[in-house]
Structure formats: C-alpha cells, structure tokens
C-alpha cells in the first residue's frame, strides 16, 4: 500500500486540489439531494441513510471513494443555515472567506499549547485577543463617531482568551470569579440566563445560584442587599430565547455599589459592537469584569469561535500552569511565550486565523453592515407577523430573534406545526416558552435572506397550522 499523501509539505497543494474538488462536488450533490433546509423524513430516515452510506466504520480494506460518499451523505442530511428557511437557532451560515481560512489551519495543524508548535499563530492570537478586548473595553468620546476610540484605562490592562464558544467562556468567567473571590462566591442571575451558567456553578462546586425571575434593577437591589458573602452577577446581552438585553448600566451601577463582581454573557449580542447603528444597545458592557463573546453567531464564523474578554488581565494569573515540556521556566525566561495559561485546554486549534481574516477582509464597516442586515430582517418579519390577523407577535425584536405563534392555537398545536415542518424538511423553526406559552422562534442570521423568503416562511407556517 502506498503511503497516503500529507496535507502540508511540498506535495501538499497538489495532493489537496483534487480532494477539494471532490469535496465541493459532493457538497453540491448532497445539497441537491436534500432539496431544502433540512432532510425530509425525520431522525429515523436520516439515520438509515447515514448508516447506508457509512457501511463498516473500519473495513479491512479502504474505500478510495469514501471522501465523496461521506461528504455527500453529510450534506444530504445537514441542516443548512445558508437556507433562508433554516432559522431556528443561533447557528449562522459561515462566510466563505472564514471557511477558507479554516482550511489553512487544518492543513498546517498548529497546536496552541506551546510556541514551538505555533510560532506565528501564537502572535496572531495575542494581537487579535487584545484588539477584541479593546473593542469591549473602550469609551467613544461624545461626537467622535463609532470609529474613534478613547480607552478609559490603558489598553494593556484588558485581554481576552479564545474559547470554543459561550459555554466555555461562561465556565471560565465563573472559574476566575471563584479563584479571585473565593470558593464561597455565589452566582446571581435571571431565569433567562444561559443554562451553562448554573451548570458551571455546579461543576465548580459553588453554592446554588440565586436565580431571579429577571434582573430587574429593583429586584436585584433587594437581592444584593440581602445576600451575604461574595457575589457574582451574570447579566445577559442577548438571551437565547428572545434576544433580550438586560439593563446593563443599571446592573453595573448596583454591582459597583454593593461590591459584586459582574459578568456579561454577550455570546449573542456581542456582535452588535461592530454596528454603528446598534452598538448603543450594549452601553455598560465595558463595566463588566468579564464578557463572553461568540463569533460563530453574529460573526459568521465556522464553529468554534468564542472569546472571554477580561477587564483586568491580572485576573488570568489564576489559570497559570507549569508543564516542563511545554513552558519550562528557563524557556519562558529566555523569551519563549507561555501559552499554557491561555486556556483550560492543552491541544487547541488556532481559531483566531478565520476571525482575523474575516475582520481584515470586511473591516468594521462590512461586518457592521451584516449585523444591520439581519437586525433589519427581524424587524421586517416582526412587522409581517404583526400585520397578519392569523398570527400573534410576542414582542418587537431586540436583535434578530422573533417569537410568534398562530393566533388561538394551543401549545400542543404550536409544537406540532414545528415538528411537521421539520419532518417534511420544509423549514427549521425554533421553539421558546415566554409569558407561560409556547412560541415559534425565528432567529435571523443569514444576511442574504430576502423579504420574499420571510413572507414565504410565514405562508408555510400558515399552511401547516390546523384549522
């Protein structure tokens, strides 16, 4: 048997080109076979097609056509976030330029646990994390416009870590709070907080969270005045269910007055930072001790592309570890960067490349325009729902999420409509419970969606609703 070709090295490009052609052709074949935003037939039929394409996972003899067959099967059975009718989750269609950059990472295969495995990637990560931390922790002088920056503290004081997404970022934020404030620190959050926050508190052995119905400032004031011991308040800038943004300035003021640490989960809403039109919705974010960002939502990155920004980089000393084969003291003293304290993970991809390429390619204006487009789409869809006598709108959108339901339908009927559209492969809608009722959820993250697509989606739901 001949040795399979490597992706990198002198022969890498010539080996990759025909394989990339195969992948692109198989992606197209699979998408055409799927014929919509989701494969029809439901879980059992999709599973059967995957098993048929896969056959034996580890056959005695290899199949030279495995790449084509399995990529085609994956594409045929995929939920395609680039389809305008795939709008259930915070699941964005990645930009082509970001996906291309991710290929370079797969080919070079750097590992971000020591400098000698990722010389240029480690510097790229250092530059990008500082830049995005400065994007969070800055003040814009009155009348200066969105492009002017005037940090209210030296730029060197803040920093950011690259993570796999909001869940890891939130876990890191709680870990830093525990190490800084002590093991008795208690999480205070609203019932709309992401499930990863109370889960992280449990994982880290922290006291049971104090969960309020909402982070209404009056209720939060009472809670902070009543509870004893160190506290960590976790506010949300863009809830998963509705896109709601907590009153960040008021919460920050209360935290400062009561000596509570503040974390803001902006995994969804953090992308508003790039928009001149919508950035003001995040006023107060720069007061947080830690901020979760997630650019595989309003950043159009392939998974994974998360960050945790910290106001004081000294907080990160809690993550310091020593492993002689990765960051020996004498190597660090000789000037080799110490990467081990930049993550809870050891081996990790340089996910910064695709982010850096996207930021450089689009610039603030281009990325902000994408944010503006999906927010405008949400407003347009909400207006369609509001104007239609057969539907009920929960509330105007804060970001790009709209909750709606057929008028007079029961919760069981709403759930049945969603599952029918899923099983038929015609539309992918989410579900959320609000005001003690079940709602259909549309999360618009596809900047190419047109008004006709929005009207068509509403028509599909109308045609599927029992009369």
N, C-alpha and C positions, 0 to 999 in steps of 0.2 A: 504494500500500500504506500502511495506517495504521501509525504508529509503535507497536510493542508496548508494553504498559504496564510501568512500573517497579515493583519490589517495595517500594521505600520512597517517601517523599514523601507529599504529601497524598492522592493517589489509590491509594497502595499497599495499604491494608487492603481496600478494595472490589475491587481487582484480584486480590488473593490469595485471598479467601474462596472463590470458585467453583473456583479452581485447587486449593485444598486439599481441597475436596470431591471433585474428580476424582481426586486422588492417593489419598485414603483409600478411595474406591470401587475404584480399580484395585488397590490393595494387597489388599483383600478378595477381589476376583475372582481375582487371581493365586494367593493362598493356597489358595483353594478348588480351583482347577485343579491345584495341586501335590498337595494331599491328604495331605501328610505332612511329615517334617522335611527332605526333600531331593527334588528332582525325580527321577523314575524314568527309566531309560534310559541313564544314563552320559554321558560327555562328548560323544560324537558326536550323540546325540539332543538334548541340551540346546543344543549349538551350533547345530544345524539350526533349532530353534525360535526362538532368538535372531535368527539371520540372517533368518528369515521375517518376524519382527515388525519388524526394523530396515529391511529393504529398502535403498534407496540412502541412504548416510550423509548426503550433501549433495545433495538433489534440486534441480532447477531451481526448482520451486515448493514452498512449505512445506505441511505437513500440520497442520491445526488440532487433530487428534486425536492428535498424536504423544505428548503427555504421557500420556494414558490408555494407549495401546498399549505404550509402552516401560516404563512403571512396572508394568503388568500382566505384561509379559514378564520383567522383572527379578524380581518377586515370585514368579512361577510357577517360575522357575529358581533360586531362592535356597535356601541352607541356612539354616533358620530357628532361631536359637539360643533362641527362646522355646518351641520344641517340646521336651518333656522327653526325646525320643529323639534329639535333636541334642546330643551330649555328648562330642565328640571333643577339642576344643581349648579354649584359654584365650580363648574367644570368647563374651562374655556377651550376654544379651538386655538392651538398654538400657532404663532407666527412662523412662516416658512423659514425666515432667517434664523429664528431661535432653534428650530429643529435642525437646521444645517449646522449650526454651531455645536449642538449637542452631539452630532456625528463626529466632529473633530475630537471631542472629549472621549468618546467611545474608542476611537482609533488610537489616540495617544495614551489613554488609560492612566492618567496621573492619579496618585493617591495622596490625599491632603493630610496625612499624618506625620510627614517629615519633609523637610526641604529638599532632600536628595531624591525624593520621588516626584516632586512637583515644583521645580525652581521658579518657572515663570508663573505658574498657576497660583502659587502662594502670594506672589507680589500683586497679581491681578486681584486676588481676593482681598488683600489688605487695602488696596486702593478703592475697590468697589464698596466694601463694607463701610469704610469711612465716609464715602460720598453719600451713601444712602442714610447713614446715621445723621449726617449733617442735613439731609433733606427733612428728617423728622424734627431735629432739634435746632430750629432756626426761627428767627423773627424777621418779618418783612417790614421795613420802615413804612409808615403811612405815606401813600402816594408814590411809592417806589415801584409798584408793579410786582408781578409774580416772579420775575427773573432776578430781582435784587435780593441778596442775602446779607443779613447782618446778625451773625450768631450772638445770642445773649450770653454765651460763655465761650471760652476758647474752643475752637473746633477739635483740638486734640483731646478734650475731656470726654467726648462721646465715642461710641464704637458700635459695631454690630457683628453678630455671628450668623453664618449661613446654616440653615436648618432644612429639614425635609418638608416643612410646612407648619401650619398653625398649631397642630397638636404638639410637636416637638418644641416649638417656640414657647408655648404656654407652659409646658413642663419645665423648661429651662428657667422661665421667669419665676416660677414658684420655688424652684431649687435655689436660685440666687437669693430670693427673699428669706428662705429658711436659713441659709448659711449666714446671711447678714443680720437678720433679726432674731435668730434662734429657733429651736425646734417647736416652740410653742406658738409661733405666728399662725394666725387664723385667717383664712380666706373669707372675704365678704364679697358677694356677687349677686347679680339679679338672676331670677329664674330663667331669663332668656340667654344667659351666658352659655358659651360653647361647652359641650359635655366634657371636653378634655380638661377643663379647669378643675371641677370637683374630682375628676378621676386622677389628676396629677396630685391633688392634695392627699387623696387616699394612698397613692403609690409612694409618696414621700413621707408617709407616717405623720402628717399634720393633723390637727384637730378637725372635727367635722366642720364644713363650711357653714357660715351664716348666710343663708340664701333668702333674699328679699324678693317680693313679687316683681319689683322693678327697682332701679337705682334712682328713684325719685329723691331729690335732694332733701326734702323734709324727712322722709323715712330713713335716709342714710344718716342724716344728722342725729336722729334718735338712736340709731344703732351704734354709731361711733361714740356717742356719749355714754352708752350703756355698757358695751362690751369692755372687758378688762384684757390687758396684755397687748402684745404687738399685733398689728392688723395689716393685712394686705387687701386693698380694694382692687377688684378687677372689673373695669368698665369695658364696654364693647362699642366699637366703631364699625357697625355693620353686622347685625345679627344674621345668623344663617337662615332663619325662617322669614324675616321681613325686611332685612337690611336696615333696621332701626339703629340710630346712633344715640348713645346715652348722652346726657347733658355734661359734656366733658369739662367745660370751665367751672361749673358749679361743683362737680365732683372733685376736681383738683383743689378747689378752694377749701372744701371740707377736709380733704386729706391733709393739706398743709396745716390747717388749724388744729387737727387732732393728732398730728404726728403719725398718720398712717402712710404706708408705702402705697404707691399707685402703679398698677399695670393696666395698659390699654391693649385689648385684643382687637387689632385693626387688620386681621387677616383678610377680610373682605374689603373694608372701606379704605385701607391704606393707599390703594391706587388713586384715590381722589387727590392725593398730594401732588400728582402730576398735572392736575387740571386747574387752570386759572379760574374757571367758572365754578368749580365745586370744592376747591381746597378749603374754603372758609368753613365748610361743614365739619372740618377736623380741628377747628380752633380749640386750643387747650391740649392738643396731643403732645406738645413739646414740654409739658409739665410732668409727664409720666416718668417714673424711674425706668420702666421697660415698656417696649412696644413690640407687639407681634405684627409682622408683615408677611404677605403671601402673594408672590408674583405669578403663581400659576392660577390666580383668579383674575383680578383686574391688572394683569401684567402680560397676559397672553404667552406664558412660558410653558414648555413641556414640564410635566411633573418630574422632579421636585424643585421648588424654587422659593423656599421660605427664608425669613430672617428674623432675628431678635435684635432690636436696637436697644442700647443701654445709654442712659444719660451720663453715667459716670463709669468710664472704662475700668476703674479700680474694682468695681463690683465683680469683674470677671476673674479676679485672682482666686475666687472660690473654686474655679474649675481647673486650677493648675494641677498637673500630674507629672511624675517623672518616670520615664522608662528608658533605660540607658541606651537601648538600641535605636531609639527614636529622637531623644532630646537630652543626651548626656550633658552634664554641667559644663564640661570643658568645651564641647561643641558650641553650646549656647554662648559661653564667654568669648569664644573665638569669632562670633558673629553669625552663626547659622540660626535662622529664625526658628523659634519654638512654636510648632503648630498644634501640639497635643492639647493645649488648654483652650483651643478654639472650638471645641465640640465635645459632646459626650461620646460621639462615635470615634473609632480609630480610623479604619479604612473608610474613605468617603470620596465621592466624585467632586471635581471642581465645577459645581453647578453655576459658579459665577460667570463662566465664559458665555453661556447663552444670554444671561442677563446683561452682561457688559456689551455684547454685540447688539442686543436689542436697543439699549439706551443710546449707544453711539449711532446706530443706524437711524432711529426715529427721532432722537432728541426729545427734549421736553415737549415741544410743540406737537410732534407726531404722536407721542404716547398720550398726551393730554387730549388730543382730538379723538382717539379711540375711546377714552373714558367718557368724553362728552357724548359720543355717538350712542353708546349703549344706555347711558342715562336718559338720553332723549327718546330712544326707542321705548324704554319703560314708561315714560310719560305718555307717549303716543298710545301704547297698548292700554294703559290705565284709562285713557280717555275713551277708547273704543269700548271697553267694558262698561264704563260709567254711562255711556250713551245708549247702550243696548238694554232694552227692557227685560231681556231674558237672563241677565246676569247681575250679580252683586259684587261691587268692589269693596275690598276691606279698607284700604286707605291709599292715598296717593303715595307713589314710591319715594323713598329717601335716596336710594342709589339706583339699582337696576332690577329689583325684585318686585313683583306684583302678585298679590294674593287676590283670587276671585273665585266665585262659585256660581253654578246655575241657581237662579232665584227659586226659592221654595223647595229646593232639593234637600233631602235628608243627608246626614253624614255618610250613611251607607251608600247612597246613590253617588255622592261625590267620589268616594273611594272606588266604586265600580266603574265610573267613567274613566278614571285614570288607568285602572288595570286593563280595561278594554282597549284603550289606545296603545298601551304598552304591548299587549299580547298580539295585537294586529300589526305592530311595527309602524304605526302611523304618526305617533307623537310621543315625546318623552316629557311628561309634566311631573313636577314635584308635588308634595303634599305638606301641609303645615297646619297646626292647630293654633288658633287665635280666637280670643273672645268666646272661648268654650265651644267653638265649632271647627269643623274640618274644612280647609280651603285647598283649592288647586293653586299651585305655585309655579310661576314663570320667572326664571332667572335669566336675564338677557345679557349674554357676554359675547355675542357674535356681532362684530361691527358691520358685517355685510348683510345683516337681516334688513329686509325692505318692508315698507308699510303693507304691501300685499301679503307678505308672509305672516304678519301679525293678524291681519284680517282672516287669512286662511286658517290660522290656528284657532281663532275664536269660532269660526264656522265648523271646524272639526269637532270641537267640544260640544257645540250646539247640536250637531247631528248625532252625537253619541249619547246625549243625555236622554234618559227615558221620559216619555211624556205621560 
